[in-house]
Amino acid sequence: MNRKQFLSLATLAVTLPALGFSTSGRSGEFVDVEIAPGKVRGIRNEGVNIFKGIPYGGKISGDRRFRRPAPLQPWTGVRDATQFGAPAIQSPRRNEPAPSEDCLFLNVWTPANDNKKRPVMFYSHGGGFVIGSGASPGQDGSNLARNFDVVVVQTNHRLGLLGFLYLDEIAGADYAGSGNMGILDIADGLKWVSQNIAQFGGDPNNVMIFGESGGGAKTSCLYAMPAAAPYFNKASIESGPGVRMSTKEAAAETTAMLLRELNISPKDWRKLLDVPAADLLVMQGKLPSVAPFSEKNNNKGVMQRNAGGFGPVVDGKVLPHHPFEPSAPEISRNKPLLVGWNEDEYTFFAWERKDTEPFKLDFDGLQKKLEPKYGQDTRKMIETYRKARPDASAPDIFVAISSISMMGLGSVDIAEKKAKQNGAPVYLYNFGYKSEKKIPGTDYAMGTPHAMDISFKFNNEIPPRDGSQPKESFFGGNKPERFEASHHFAELWTTFARTGKPAAKDVPEWPAYNLKDRPTMRIDTKCEVIHNRFTEELEMWRSIGKV
């Protein structure tokens, strides 16, 4: 995954000062809400109250760089919450404020600030651990809030070097947990929800955490973290199976590499506090880029990094152990879990890299393409896939192998470990709606690429409310059937948020995953439960030690 690019993808308020209550109102009118630090003013739009850029933590720049945030200072008067807050340090983002070190802002979408106890859906954005924000348009929470009566919350939080530089071994007690500041920020956002979401019509005792890609890996970490445990009740890990995170040893070597690049001695590490954030971003790009889902030195190919790259660190405290290694986290034994992936994950990465070569392969070329990665197992792998999919072309098989190795094997691993725990249920899914959009420079359809699920599960694949002609979806294409698939996806997720069991009208009952018949929900225009899906393929992956 290229970490520098990614889908980036009121009435006039009637307010009871102590309660933050407002009527539902008309579009374009303001809504004032009183929360602990002071009043905020959002705006009502087509049946949804929207609050953007609410601060949930204090200063994290200057002497707070690489540390826990300063206390959030109260404000007087009414703070505007109609514009997004600054995203974390990264390249500038389209239609967003300039990135900033001080980036601890969150956004809330709610049907009404009426003290009704709606389920809360707390989303962590993708982009690995280095880019992204809670303001990406595909994940706008308005339709989920409007159409399914839930409250949606999304945070900005520290990313990359500024969020995950491991200094614990050289910087002293004030910097304990430094390798996990970005994920601790998200836990702070969850704590904010616990303290304030009732003012937005949400139930602080019914919170679902979810996220896609890097956001799925963040969710895996939160699922295993003591700092987050009191503040959520269920979780969904989507196309981002965070089975393992970075070890202290790998993180310490990354820090040593950075100091060498900057010509700073470890004993003079404090000089890092004076380096401009923009220069640190440039330096971050110079370090070895290790993709979040790299298979390098990693039997199962799921979220384990060697030196280089930045992300959560298994430090024994903030993150006591790998999220799902050797088993599902005991701390979340009683919290239901959704986990799964998209059928054609790989086509996103081909699109993003402008790589057309895999779609010209014949079977001899397929063998040569896979051999550098899989060596002597390549022939067995191709034979297994050709037998299981007799009508598949060489590019089809390349996409299938690449997609399941990126996101599928780790998802199955998580489902199996959660099922073995014999606690709360786990539900496994595949998203399978097929986009007809072609990968540029080829005649090969994208199918169900990585990240296409975002706009579907947020119910942002719907006809325009004004009755105008629908625009082509960025990944989802033009077919009107996508609206039905999006509704199914969103209803399954919001029902899970409400009850802990995914369900939707016109969708078969979704049984919990088990190790006997291994039920998987395939989400599409017509959803179906498939038992023992990918049996032959998974047996092959197990035989070569990849699951």
matplotlib code that plots the C-alpha trace (Angstrom):
import matplotlib.pyplot as plt

x = [0.0, 1.4, 1.2, 1.4, -1.7, -5.0, -8.5, -9.1, -11.5, -31.1, -34.3, -32.9, -31.8, -34.2, -31.7, -32.0, -28.7, -28.1, -29.3, -28.2, -31.7, -32.8, -35.9, -35.5, -35.8, -35.5, -32.6, -30.1, -30.9, -28.4, -28.4, -26.6, -25.5, -23.9, -21.1, -18.5, -16.0, -18.7, -21.4, -21.0, -23.1, -23.8, -26.3, -29.3, -29.4, -32.2, -33.1, -29.6, -27.9, -24.2, -21.4, -17.9, -14.5, -15.4, -12.2, -11.9, -8.4, -5.9, -2.6, -0.3, 2.3, 5.3, 6.2, 3.3, 4.7, 4.9, 3.0, -0.5, -2.6, -2.7, -6.1, -8.8, -9.4, -13.0, -14.3, -16.8, -19.6, -20.6, -18.0, -18.7, -18.9, -20.0, -16.5, -14.2, -11.2, -7.6, -6.5, -3.2, 0.1, 0.2, 0.0, -2.8, -6.2, -8.8, -11.6, -10.2, -8.3, -4.6, -3.1, -1.9, -0.1, -3.1, -5.6, -7.8, -11.2, -14.3, -17.5, -21.0, -24.1, -27.3, -31.1, -31.7, -30.3, -33.3, -31.9, -33.1, -30.7, -29.7, -26.9, -23.6, -21.4, -17.8, -15.7, -11.9, -10.8, -8.5, -5.3, -2.9, -1.6, -0.2, -3.0, -6.8, -9.2, -12.7, -13.9, -13.5, -16.7, -17.4, -17.8, -20.1, -22.5, -25.6, -27.4, -26.7, -28.1, -31.1, -32.1, -31.3, -31.7, -28.2, -25.5, -22.2, -18.9, -15.6, -12.2, -9.1, -6.1, -2.3, -0.8, 2.6, 5.8, 4.0, 1.5, 3.6, 7.3, 8.5, 10.5, 9.8, 13.3, 15.1, 12.8, 11.6, 8.3, 6.7, 6.8, 5.5, 3.2, 4.7, 4.6, 0.8, -0.2, -2.4, -4.4, -4.7, -6.1, -8.9, -9.5, -9.8, -12.4, -14.3, -14.1, -15.5, -18.4, -19.0, -19.1, -21.0, -22.9, -26.1, -26.4, -26.5, -29.2, -26.8, -26.6, -23.1, -23.8, -24.4, -21.3, -20.0, -16.5, -15.7, -13.2, -12.0, -8.4, -6.1, -9.3, -9.9, -6.5, -7.1, -10.3, -8.4, -6.1, -9.0, -10.6, -7.5, -6.7, -7.5, -7.8, -10.6, -12.4, -14.9, -16.2, -17.5, -19.8, -19.2, -16.8, -16.4, -13.0, -13.4, -10.7, -8.0, -7.3, -5.0, -3.8, -0.3, 1.3, 4.8, 7.1, 9.1, 12.3, 11.1, 9.8, 13.0, 15.0, 12.7, 13.4, 17.1, 16.9, 15.1, 17.7, 20.5, 18.8, 18.5, 22.1, 20.7, 22.3, 19.8, 20.9, 19.9, 16.5, 14.8, 16.0, 13.1, 10.8, 12.3, 12.2, 9.3, 6.4, 6.8, 10.4, 9.4, 6.8, 9.5, 11.8, 8.9, 8.8, 12.5, 12.4, 11.7, 8.1, 6.6, 3.1, 0.6, -0.4, 3.1, 3.8, 7.6, 8.8, 5.2, 3.7, 0.2, 0.6, -1.4, -0.4, 3.1, 5.9, 9.7, 11.7, 10.3, 6.8, 4.7, 1.8, 0.8, 3.4, 2.9, 4.5, 3.1, 1.1, -1.0, -1.2, -0.5, -0.2, -0.9, -4.6, -5.3, -2.1, -2.0, -5.7, -8.7, -8.3, -9.8, -10.6, -13.3, -14.5, -18.1, -18.2, -19.7, -17.5, -18.0, -15.0, -14.6, -13.2, -14.1, -13.9, -11.6, -9.5, -6.5, -8.0, -7.9, -4.2, -3.7, -5.9, -3.9, -0.6, -1.7, -0.5, -2.1, 0.4, -1.5, -4.5, -2.5, -1.3, -1.7, -1.2, 2.5, 2.9, 0.8, 3.3, 6.2, 4.4, 3.7, 6.9, 9.1, 6.6, 5.4, 8.4, 7.8, 4.2, 3.2, 2.3, 0.1, -1.5, -2.4, -3.6, -5.9, -7.5, -7.9, -9.7, -11.9, -12.7, -12.6, -13.9, -11.4, -8.8, -5.2, -6.0, -9.0, -6.9, -4.2, -6.8, -8.3, -5.0, -3.8, -7.1, -7.4, -3.8, -4.0, -7.2, -9.0, -6.6, -6.3, -10.0, -10.6, -7.8, -9.6, -13.0, -11.6, -9.9, -12.9, -15.1, -12.7, -13.0, -16.6, -17.6, -19.7, -20.4, -18.4, -19.9, -17.8, -18.7, -17.6, -18.7, -19.4, -21.3, -19.6, -18.8, -18.6, -16.0, -12.8, -9.3, -7.9, -5.9, -7.6, -10.9, -10.9, -13.7, -12.8, -15.5, -15.4, -12.2, -10.6, -12.4, -15.5, -17.4, -17.0, -19.7, -21.9, -22.0, -22.5, -25.5, -24.0, -24.9, -28.5, -30.5, -30.3, -32.9, -34.0, -35.0, -32.2, -30.2, -27.8, -24.1, -21.6, -20.2, -16.4, -15.8, -19.4, -20.2, -23.6, -25.8, -28.9, -28.7, -25.9, -28.5, -30.0, -26.7, -25.8, -29.1, -28.5, -24.9, -26.0, -29.0, -26.9, -24.3, -26.8, -28.8, -25.6, -24.9, -28.3, -28.6, -25.2, -26.7, -26.6, -29.9, -31.8, -35.1, -35.0, -31.6, -31.3, -30.6, -26.9, -25.6, -22.6, -19.3, -18.3, -15.6, -18.0, -19.8, -18.1, -21.0, -20.1, -22.6, -22.0, -23.3, -24.7, -28.0, -29.2, -27.4, -26.7, -25.2, -22.5, -21.2, -17.6, -16.8, -13.4, -12.8, -10.3, -8.5, -8.2, -7.1, -4.3, -3.3, -3.3, -1.1, 1.6, 1.4, -0.4, -3.5]
y = [0.0, 3.4, 5.3, 8.7, 8.1, 6.7, 7.0, 10.0, 9.5, 23.6, 25.3, 28.4, 26.4, 26.0, 25.1, 24.1, 25.3, 22.3, 19.6, 20.8, 20.0, 21.3, 20.7, 18.9, 22.1, 23.0, 22.7, 25.6, 26.5, 26.4, 24.0, 24.9, 22.2, 22.6, 20.1, 20.0, 22.6, 25.0, 25.5, 24.4, 25.4, 23.0, 23.2, 21.2, 19.8, 17.7, 16.0, 15.7, 17.9, 18.1, 19.2, 19.5, 20.2, 19.8, 19.7, 16.5, 17.0, 19.8, 20.9, 18.1, 20.4, 22.1, 20.6, 18.2, 16.6, 12.8, 13.1, 12.8, 15.9, 18.9, 19.3, 20.7, 24.3, 25.5, 28.3, 31.1, 31.9, 29.6, 27.8, 27.4, 23.7, 24.0, 23.6, 20.6, 20.7, 20.3, 16.8, 15.3, 16.3, 14.9, 16.3, 18.8, 17.3, 18.6, 20.7, 20.4, 22.8, 22.7, 19.8, 20.7, 19.1, 20.1, 17.9, 16.5, 17.3, 15.1, 15.3, 14.2, 13.4, 12.9, 13.0, 15.3, 16.6, 15.3, 13.0, 9.9, 7.0, 6.1, 3.6, 5.4, 4.3, 5.5, 5.3, 5.3, 6.4, 4.4, 5.5, 3.1, 5.0, 7.9, 9.7, 10.3, 12.2, 12.1, 14.4, 12.2, 12.6, 8.9, 8.3, 11.3, 10.1, 12.0, 9.1, 6.6, 9.1, 10.1, 6.7, 4.4, 6.6, 6.3, 8.8, 8.8, 10.0, 10.3, 11.6, 13.2, 11.8, 11.8, 9.9, 8.7, 9.8, 12.3, 9.6, 6.5, 7.4, 5.0, 7.0, 5.0, 3.6, 6.9, 9.7, 8.9, 8.7, 11.7, 9.9, 6.5, 5.2, 7.5, 4.7, 4.6, 8.3, 8.1, 5.2, 6.7, 9.8, 7.6, 6.2, 9.8, 10.3, 7.3, 8.8, 12.1, 10.1, 8.5, 11.9, 14.0, 11.9, 12.0, 15.7, 14.6, 12.0, 9.1, 6.3, 6.3, 2.7, 1.4, 2.3, 0.4, 1.0, 0.3, 1.1, 0.2, -0.7, 1.2, 2.0, -1.7, -2.2, 0.7, -1.0, -4.3, -2.3, -0.6, -4.1, -5.1, -1.9, -1.2, 2.5, 1.9, -1.0, 0.9, 3.0, 0.6, -2.5, -4.0, -3.7, -4.2, -4.8, -4.1, -5.0, -4.3, -7.4, -6.1, -9.5, -8.2, -4.8, -3.6, -5.0, -2.8, -4.0, -3.0, 0.3, 1.1, 0.4, 2.7, 5.5, 4.8, 5.1, 8.4, 9.8, 8.7, 10.4, 13.6, 13.3, 13.4, 11.3, 9.3, 11.2, 14.4, 13.1, 16.3, 18.0, 16.2, 18.7, 21.6, 20.0, 21.6, 19.3, 19.7, 18.6, 15.5, 14.7, 14.8, 12.6, 10.2, 9.7, 9.0, 6.0, 2.6, 2.3, -0.9, -1.4, -2.0, -5.4, -6.5, -10.2, -9.7, -12.0, -12.6, -16.1, -14.9, -11.5, -9.5, -6.2, -6.9, -4.5, -4.7, -1.5, 1.4, 2.7, 3.9, 2.4, 1.0, -0.7, -3.7, -1.9, -4.2, -1.3, 0.8, -2.2, -5.2, -7.8, -8.2, -7.7, -11.2, -13.2, -15.7, -15.5, -13.1, -10.5, -11.5, -7.9, -8.0, -11.5, -10.3, -7.8, -9.0, -8.6, -8.3, -9.0, -9.4, -8.2, -7.3, -10.0, -8.0, -6.0, -6.0, -4.1, -0.9, -1.2, -1.8, 1.3, 3.3, 2.3, 2.5, -1.1, -2.8, -5.7, -8.2, -8.0, -9.2, -12.4, -15.9, -18.9, -19.1, -15.5, -16.0, -18.6, -16.2, -13.4, -15.3, -17.2, -14.4, -14.2, -17.8, -19.8, -23.6, -23.2, -21.3, -24.3, -25.8, -22.4, -22.0, -25.6, -25.2, -22.0, -23.4, -26.4, -24.3, -21.8, -23.7, -20.7, -18.1, -16.5, -15.9, -12.3, -13.5, -15.9, -13.3, -10.9, -13.7, -14.8, -11.2, -10.1, -12.9, -12.8, -9.0, -8.9, -12.3, -14.6, -12.2, -11.8, -15.5, -15.8, -13.3, -14.9, -18.3, -17.0, -15.1, -18.2, -20.4, -18.0, -19.0, -15.6, -13.0, -14.0, -13.1, -12.7, -13.1, -11.4, -10.8, -7.8, -8.8, -6.2, -5.9, -2.5, -2.4, 0.4, -0.6, -0.3, 2.5, 1.1, -2.3, -4.0, -5.5, -4.5, -3.4, -5.7, -5.1, -3.2, -2.2, 0.8, 0.5, -0.7, 2.7, 4.6, 1.5, 0.9, 4.6, 4.4, 7.0, 5.0, 6.3, 8.2, 12.0, 13.3, 16.0, 13.4, 14.4, 11.9, 9.9, 10.6, 7.8, 6.5, 6.9, 3.1, 1.7, 2.6, 3.5, 0.5, 1.4, -2.0, -0.5, 1.4, -1.8, -3.3, -0.1, -0.3, -3.9, -3.1, -0.1, -1.8, -4.8, -2.5, -0.2, -3.2, -4.7, -1.3, -1.3, -5.0, -6.7, -9.0, -8.0, -8.2, -6.5, -6.8, -9.2, -10.5, -14.1, -14.6, -14.2, -17.0, -16.5, -17.9, -21.3, -23.8, -26.5, -25.0, -21.5, -19.4, -16.3, -13.5, -12.4, -8.8, -7.8, -6.8, -10.2, -11.3, -15.0, -17.1, -19.4, -22.2, -23.3, -20.6, -20.9, -24.4, -25.6, -22.3, -22.0, -25.6, -24.8, -21.6, -23.6, -26.3, -23.7, -22.0, -18.8, -19.2]
z = [0.0, -1.0, 2.3, 0.5, -1.4, -0.3, -0.9, 0.7, 0.0, 13.3, 14.2, 15.6, 18.6, 21.5, 24.1, 27.8, 29.1, 31.4, 29.0, 25.5, 24.2, 20.8, 18.7, 15.3, 13.3, 9.7, 7.3, 7.6, 11.1, 13.9, 16.8, 20.1, 22.5, 25.9, 26.6, 29.4, 27.9, 26.6, 24.0, 20.4, 17.5, 14.6, 11.8, 10.7, 7.2, 5.8, 9.0, 10.5, 13.1, 12.1, 14.3, 12.9, 14.4, 18.1, 20.1, 22.3, 23.5, 24.2, 22.8, 21.3, 19.8, 21.3, 24.6, 24.2, 21.0, 21.4, 24.8, 26.1, 25.3, 27.5, 29.3, 27.0, 28.0, 28.4, 26.2, 26.7, 24.4, 21.6, 19.6, 15.9, 14.9, 11.3, 9.7, 9.9, 12.2, 11.0, 10.1, 11.4, 9.7, 6.2, 2.7, 2.3, 1.9, -0.7, 0.8, 4.3, 6.6, 6.5, 8.4, 11.9, 14.8, 17.0, 15.3, 18.1, 16.6, 16.1, 14.1, 15.1, 12.9, 14.8, 13.9, 16.9, 20.1, 22.0, 24.8, 22.9, 23.5, 20.0, 19.2, 18.6, 15.7, 16.3, 13.1, 12.6, 9.2, 6.9, 5.3, 7.1, 10.1, 8.0, 6.2, 6.3, 8.4, 9.8, 7.1, 4.0, 1.9, 1.3, 5.1, 5.7, 8.4, 7.4, 5.7, 8.4, 11.0, 8.9, 7.5, 10.4, 13.5, 14.9, 16.0, 14.0, 15.4, 13.7, 14.9, 13.6, 15.6, 15.4, 12.5, 11.3, 13.0, 15.3, 16.4, 16.7, 17.3, 20.1, 22.6, 25.8, 26.1, 25.7, 26.8, 30.4, 32.1, 30.5, 27.2, 28.3, 25.6, 23.0, 20.4, 20.7, 21.0, 17.8, 19.1, 22.6, 20.9, 19.5, 23.0, 24.2, 21.6, 22.9, 26.5, 25.1, 23.7, 27.1, 28.7, 26.1, 23.5, 25.5, 24.7, 21.0, 21.4, 21.7, 24.3, 25.9, 27.0, 23.4, 21.4, 18.4, 17.1, 13.5, 10.8, 7.3, 6.2, 8.6, 10.5, 10.8, 12.3, 14.7, 15.7, 16.3, 18.7, 20.5, 21.0, 22.9, 24.8, 28.5, 27.8, 25.4, 27.1, 29.3, 26.4, 23.7, 23.5, 20.1, 17.1, 13.4, 11.7, 7.9, 5.3, 7.9, 10.0, 12.8, 14.1, 15.1, 15.5, 15.7, 18.4, 20.7, 19.1, 15.6, 16.8, 18.6, 15.4, 13.5, 16.1, 15.8, 12.0, 12.3, 14.7, 12.4, 9.4, 11.5, 12.9, 16.4, 19.2, 21.3, 24.4, 22.5, 21.5, 22.8, 19.6, 18.0, 19.8, 17.8, 14.3, 12.4, 11.8, 8.0, 8.2, 10.2, 7.5, 4.9, 7.0, 7.5, 3.8, 3.6, 6.0, 4.6, 3.7, 5.1, 4.0, 6.8, 5.4, 4.4, 4.3, 4.7, 7.5, 8.4, 7.9, 7.8, 6.1, 8.6, 10.1, 11.3, 10.5, 10.6, 11.2, 9.2, 8.9, 11.8, 13.7, 17.1, 19.2, 21.5, 24.4, 27.2, 28.7, 26.3, 24.0, 26.3, 23.5, 19.8, 19.2, 18.0, 18.7, 20.1, 20.7, 20.8, 23.5, 26.9, 27.7, 24.9, 25.5, 25.9, 23.0, 19.7, 16.6, 12.9, 10.6, 6.9, 3.6, 0.0, -2.7, -5.0, -2.7, -5.0, -7.8, -5.7, -5.4, -9.1, -9.8, -7.3, -8.7, -12.3, -12.7, -15.7, -16.1, -13.9, -16.2, -19.2, -17.6, -19.1, -16.8, -17.5, -16.7, -13.5, -12.3, -12.9, -11.3, -8.1, -7.7, -6.2, -3.3, -2.9, -4.2, -4.3, -3.1, -6.3, -8.4, -5.6, -5.2, -8.8, -9.1, -6.1, -7.4, -11.0, -9.5, -7.2, -10.0, -13.3, -15.3, -13.9, -16.0, -15.0, -14.0, -12.0, -10.0, -9.4, -8.0, -5.9, -4.4, -3.8, -2.3, 0.2, 1.2, 1.8, 3.9, 3.9, 5.7, 8.7, 8.8, 8.9, 11.6, 13.7, 13.2, 14.2, 17.3, 18.4, 17.9, 19.9, 22.8, 23.4, 24.4, 22.5, 18.9, 15.9, 12.4, 9.2, 5.9, 2.4, 0.4, -3.1, -5.1, -8.5, -9.9, -13.7, -13.7, -15.5, -14.2, -16.4, -19.3, -19.1, -19.9, -16.4, -14.1, -10.6, -9.1, -5.3, -4.7, -1.4, 0.1, -2.1, 1.0, 2.7, 0.7, 0.8, 4.5, 5.2, 2.9, 0.6, -2.5, -2.8, -5.4, -5.0, -2.6, -5.1, -7.7, -10.1, -12.1, -10.0, -10.5, -11.1, -7.9, -7.6, -7.3, -7.3, -10.9, -12.4, -12.0, -9.9, -8.1, -6.0, -4.0, -2.8, -1.9, 0.0, 2.0, 3.0, 4.1, 6.1, 7.7, 8.7, 10.4, 12.1, 13.4, 14.8, 16.4, 18.0, 19.1, 18.8, 16.0, 12.3, 10.6, 7.8, 5.9, 2.9, 4.2, 5.5, 9.2, 9.7, 12.0, 14.2, 12.9, 14.2, 13.4, 12.1, 9.1, 9.1, 7.9, 5.9, 4.9, 1.3, 1.1, -2.3, -4.0, -2.8, 0.3, 1.1, 3.8, 2.5, 4.6, 4.4, 1.8, 0.1, 1.7, -0.9, -1.0, 2.8, 3.2, 0.8, 2.6, 5.9, 4.4, 3.5, 6.9, 5.9, 8.2]

ax = plt.figure().add_subplot(projection="3d")
ax.plot(x, y, z, "-o")
ax.set_aspect("equal")
plt.show()
